[in-house]
Amino acid sequence: MESVVNSICDVVMPVHNGLTYVRDCLESLLSCTEDVPFRLYIIDDCSDKETSAYLQEQARRCPQVYVHRNDRNLGFVRSCNLGIQLGSAPYVVLVNSDVIVTPGWLSRMIRCAESDPRIASVNPFTNQASNINIPMAPGANFYAMDEILRRHSPRAYPDVVTGVGFCMLLRRSALEQVGLFDEVFGLGYCEESDLCMRLTTSGWRTVIADDVYVYHKGRASFSDRNDRYKRNRAIFDERWKEEYLRQFEAFRASDPLRPSRQLFAVEQRWDPIPSMRQTYREMRAAFWRRDLLRVAREAVRGLKQLPKSKRSRVTPQYVAGLTRPGRPRITYILPTLTVAGGVLSVVQLVNELILLGAEARIVAWREYPEIYDWKFLHQPIIFASPKEAETNFPESDVVVATHW
């Protein structure tokens, strides 16, 4: 295996199938990490032949990429431990294959770690991760979110109770003290929380690099997520529940991530219409199933939700502040964001334009929650009506309006 001269970080990426996600992740790692000498260890956990062939081709093309294929499926936790042990750099970062990183992400995370020798674990902000997420702002893509944080973050590097394993930088000397992931957690979930509790109770810090944002597609790793989480959470609680709750209450009270989240604050106004539509759909579905008790429950739930029903008031000035300059601004108009072939084609096209560097986005005046099971690389702008869209339409170089 070739070595990378003066490598200061080993990047470990476990892979089990999911070729589309893997491609996006690997392409971003190779194009956005040019400012740090690193070695990428891909642990192929018995993927299908198409995924394995792609990984082997990348290893042949890129000298810093090394692929280790497991003889049998070891699962996420054991594959992470194996990847960590393959390298020797002072830092190691674990990256899920459903992550897309941003330019300069790793150098900023290492800068965070080197700001205090007690920092053992570093996470970036992301769109989807427990307690450390910042949802993408209306009209913004994840690259723009990262740019805003890079320019305006106070670099306070606030402490969090436990890190999240989707993209986690670890100091190797700390791992040598407390050990790697506990393989009792099997195929995954809670293993990183257990590791962070071992770190913090040993005097180390787990923090957020508050000037970094990466995209996390989320829920792409396991099909049995809920059952696996419940089992592993029971193991975690047996070990750490009291100490975890103590730390978490202090974290929630201090709210150290608020300044970063406030950078993307948008005015809210009361709007009951989307909540009423959703309640109607749930009641109708229950009625079709002849579940009258469920109909009543959904009606009560909908009534309780009405006072909390709010919609963002998005102005052209707000969107302009989240738009990277010097890039084509392309806006697609859809009357309804719903799960339909034409809509999904537009979503896919906008995603690809964003990956190519454009400031592409979708504007609509109706949405259904299930559409967000599809992975958006930006947050669509939802106006209350065509009239509001006409008044507050974001500045654009190209506008594409289509029935679907």
Disulfide bonds with the S-S distance in Angstrom:
none
